[in-house]
Amino acid sequence: MPADKSLAERVSELDGMRGLAILLVLIYHILRLNPVPMQGKIFSGLLRFAEMGWAGVDVFFVLSGFLITSILLRTKKQPGYFKKFYARRILRIFPLYYTTITLIFIAMPLISPEQTEITRATWPWYYLYLQNWGNALNLIPTIFAIGATWSLAIEEQFYLFWPSVVYWLESKKLAWAAGLLALFSLALRLLIVKRFRKLLDYNKFFYFATITRLDSLLLGALIALAFQSETLKKWLKALAAPVFALSLGLIIYFASRRPDSPLVDNYLMYSYGYSVIALASAALIVML
């Protein structure tokens, strides 16, 4: 029963962090798509800040990696480990997700008649949680009404394999696995830019593909693993503020190279930037 009690507890500070991530994403979409021209230095500064709002998704990924791994570690020795985990995920996400996309698909002729035809071809991608791969490989168009669900698809794909990894590996091996997979994600971005940049739209691939965004999810998982040890927790708390400050400084530097569109033709941001944002988010979790 103690495990069930701990699962029911909420960390209010992390709710605040979720709120910050939501605000970043909303600012990104609202200000960038605002049809009314904004004049003046203040609005220009706000628009440049909004260009980094996509980083809110990375904050969510790190939070998800941390919270999901914490739950899995607490319950891995309980009976019905897999059944309980997937039942909670399905009941929490599936009803709202499938109801929403179904209603949007049905109402698309009223919402956006010009997108109705191309939308019909994307149904299987969304119902199978594969829309992020369709976007990454330019196989489907981006549909404004439900395009934002690509990040949910990445999380659902993470849920498919990570519970098994946590279940079968003891903590040290699990930490090694998480660390190596996170490094793989970064290394893959670097390799594609260096050797295969002509074969795909690498900027889009990095943004949408699960394998190039794993470092964010797994840094959160590593924090959850480290929190099992009081010694490691003390070390993390001592390092969190300096790591956060350094990471934030690097993010500002990366963004300043292309302030009007930080992800476009900005090597430092689309190669190292995702990992640095994940480090800042992980440090913030520890500080909170």
C-alpha positions in Angstrom: 0.0 0.0 0.0 2.8 2.6 0.6 3.7 2.5 -3.1 0.1 3.3 -4.0 0.1 6.2 -1.6 3.3 7.6 -3.1 1.8 7.3 -6.6 -1.1 9.4 -5.5 1.1 12.2 -4.2 1.6 15.2 -6.5 4.6 17.5 -6.5 3.2 21.0 -6.7 6.5 22.5 -7.9 6.5 20.2 -10.9 2.9 21.3 -11.7 4.3 24.8 -11.9 7.0 23.5 -14.2 4.3 22.0 -16.4 2.6 25.4 -16.4 5.8 27.1 -17.6 6.1 24.5 -20.4 2.4 25.1 -21.4 3.0 28.9 -21.5 6.1 28.5 -23.7 4.2 26.4 -26.2 1.1 28.7 -26.2 3.3 31.8 -26.7 5.1 30.1 -29.6 1.9 29.3 -31.4 -0.1 32.4 -30.6 2.5 35.1 -31.2 4.1 33.5 -34.3 0.7 32.9 -36.0 -0.8 36.3 -35.0 -2.1 37.8 -38.3 -1.9 41.4 -36.9 1.6 43.0 -37.4 3.2 44.0 -34.1 5.3 47.1 -34.1 7.9 48.4 -31.7 10.9 47.1 -29.8 8.8 45.5 -27.1 6.7 43.4 -29.5 9.8 42.6 -31.5 11.5 41.3 -28.4 8.4 39.3 -27.5 8.3 37.7 -30.9 12.0 36.7 -30.7 11.3 35.2 -27.2 8.3 33.4 -28.7 10.5 31.8 -31.4 12.0 29.7 -28.6 8.6 28.6 -27.2 9.0 25.2 -28.9 11.4 24.4 -26.1 8.4 23.9 -23.8 7.9 20.5 -25.5 11.4 19.5 -24.4 10.6 20.5 -20.8 7.5 18.2 -21.1 9.7 15.3 -22.4 12.1 15.6 -19.5 9.3 15.8 -17.0 7.7 12.7 -18.6 10.9 10.7 -18.5 11.3 11.6 -14.8 7.8 11.0 -13.7 7.2 7.8 -15.7 10.5 6.3 -14.6 9.8 7.2 -11.0 6.4 5.4 -11.2 8.0 2.3 -12.9 10.8 2.1 -10.3 8.3 2.2 -7.5 6.1 -0.5 -8.9 8.4 -2.9 -10.7 8.3 -5.4 -7.9 4.6 -5.3 -7.5 2.3 -7.9 -9.2 0.6 -6.7 -12.4 3.4 -4.3 -13.1 2.8 -4.1 -16.9 -1.0 -4.4 -16.7 -1.4 -1.6 -14.1 1.0 0.7 -16.0 -0.6 0.4 -19.4 -4.2 0.5 -17.9 -3.4 3.8 -16.3 -1.8 5.2 -19.5 -4.7 4.0 -21.7 -7.4 5.4 -19.4 -5.6 8.7 -18.9 -4.8 9.4 -22.6 -6.8 7.3 -25.1 -10.4 8.5 -24.5 -9.6 12.2 -24.8 -7.1 11.7 -27.6 -9.2 9.5 -29.8 -12.4 11.5 -29.2 -10.6 14.8 -30.1 -9.0 13.6 -33.3 -12.1 11.8 -34.4 -14.3 14.9 -33.9 -11.7 17.1 -35.7 -11.5 14.7 -38.7 -15.3 14.6 -38.9 -15.6 18.4 -38.6 -12.6 19.2 -40.9 -14.9 20.3 -43.9 -16.3 23.0 -41.6 -13.0 23.9 -39.9 -10.8 24.0 -43.0 -12.4 22.9 -46.3 -9.1 23.3 -48.1 -7.4 20.7 -45.9 -10.2 18.2 -46.0 -8.9 16.0 -48.8 -5.3 15.8 -47.6 -6.5 15.2 -44.0 -8.2 11.9 -45.1 -4.9 10.4 -46.1 -3.4 11.0 -42.6 -6.1 9.2 -40.5 -4.0 5.9 -40.1 -0.9 7.9 -38.9 -2.8 9.6 -36.1 -4.8 6.6 -35.0 -1.6 4.6 -34.7 0.3 7.3 -33.0 2.8 7.5 -35.9 2.2 11.1 -37.0 5.6 12.2 -35.8 7.3 9.8 -38.2 5.0 11.0 -41.0 6.1 14.5 -40.3 9.8 13.6 -39.8 10.0 11.9 -43.2 7.7 14.3 -45.0 5.2 11.6 -45.7 2.2 13.5 -44.5 1.3 17.2 -44.4 1.1 19.1 -41.1 -2.6 19.6 -40.2 -2.9 22.7 -38.1 -5.8 21.5 -35.9 -4.1 18.4 -34.6 -0.5 18.8 -35.7 0.7 19.4 -32.1 -0.1 15.8 -31.2 3.3 14.7 -32.7 4.9 15.1 -29.2 2.2 12.9 -27.7 3.1 10.2 -30.3 6.7 10.3 -29.2 5.7 9.8 -25.6 3.4 6.9 -26.5 6.3 5.2 -28.4 8.5 5.7 -25.4 5.9 4.0 -23.2 6.0 1.0 -25.5 9.6 0.0 -24.8 10.8 1.8 -21.6 8.7 -0.2 -19.0 10.2 -3.4 -20.3 13.7 -2.0 -20.0 13.1 -0.8 -16.5 11.6 -4.2 -15.5 14.5 -6.3 -16.8 17.5 -4.2 -15.8 18.7 -3.5 -12.3 19.4 0.1 -11.4 23.1 0.4 -12.5 22.5 -1.3 -15.8 19.4 0.8 -16.3 21.4 4.0 -15.7 24.0 2.8 -18.3 21.2 2.0 -20.8 19.6 5.4 -20.3 22.9 7.3 -20.6 24.0 5.4 -23.7 20.6 5.9 -25.4 20.7 9.6 -24.6 24.2 9.9 -26.1 23.0 7.9 -29.1 20.3 10.4 -29.8 22.9 13.3 -29.8 25.4 11.3 -31.8 22.8 10.4 -34.4 22.0 14.1 -34.9 25.7 14.9 -35.4 26.2 11.9 -37.7 23.3 12.8 -39.9 24.4 16.4 -40.3 27.9 15.3 -41.2 27.3 12.4 -43.5 23.6 12.2 -44.5 22.3 15.7 -44.6 21.5 15.5 -48.3 19.3 12.4 -47.9 16.5 14.0 -45.8 15.2 17.2 -44.3 17.4 16.8 -41.2 16.1 19.8 -39.4 12.6 18.5 -39.6 13.7 14.9 -38.9 15.5 15.9 -35.7 12.5 17.8 -34.5 9.9 15.1 -35.0 11.7 11.7 -34.9 11.6 9.7 -31.7 15.2 8.5 -32.0 16.5 12.0 -32.2 14.5 13.3 -29.2 15.3 10.4 -26.7 17.9 12.4 -24.9 15.2 14.6 -23.3 13.1 11.7 -22.1 16.1 9.7 -20.8 17.8 12.6 -18.9 14.5 12.7 -17.0 14.8 9.0 -16.4 18.4 9.4 -15.2 17.3 12.0 -12.6 14.6 9.5 -11.4 17.3 6.8 -11.1 19.7 9.1 -9.2 17.0 10.0 -6.7 17.0 6.5 -5.5 20.3 7.2 -3.8 20.5 9.9 -1.0 24.2 10.4 -1.9 23.5 11.0 -5.5 20.6 13.2 -4.7 22.9 15.5 -2.6 25.4 15.7 -5.4 22.7 16.6 -7.9 21.3 19.3 -5.6 24.7 20.8 -5.3 25.3 20.7 -9.1 21.8 21.7 -10.2 22.0 25.5 -10.0 25.4 25.8 -11.8 24.3 23.3 -14.5 21.0 25.2 -15.0 22.8 28.6 -15.3 25.4 27.2 -17.7 22.8 25.5 -19.8 20.6 28.6 -19.9 23.6 30.6 -21.0 24.3 28.2 -23.8 20.7 28.2 -25.0 20.7 32.0 -25.2 23.9 31.9 -27.1 22.6 29.3 -29.6 19.4 31.2 -30.1 21.2 34.5 -30.6 22.9 33.1 -33.7 19.5 33.1 -35.5 17.2 35.2 -33.2 14.4 35.4 -35.8 14.2 31.6 -36.2 16.6 29.8 -33.8 16.1 26.3 -35.3 16.5 27.1 -39.0 20.1 26.8 -40.4 21.4 26.9 -36.8 23.8 24.0 -36.4 24.4 24.5 -32.7 20.7 24.6 -31.8 19.5 21.6 -33.9 22.5 19.4 -33.0 23.4 20.2 -29.4 20.5 22.5 -28.5 18.0 19.8 -27.7 20.4 18.1 -25.2 21.3 21.4 -23.6 17.6 22.3 -23.1 17.1 18.9 -21.6 20.0 19.5 -19.2 18.5 22.8 -18.1 15.1 21.1 -17.6 16.6 18.2 -15.6 18.5 20.7 -13.4 15.3 22.6 -12.8 13.5 19.4 -11.7 16.3 18.8 -9.1 16.2 22.4 -7.9 12.4 22.3 -7.5 
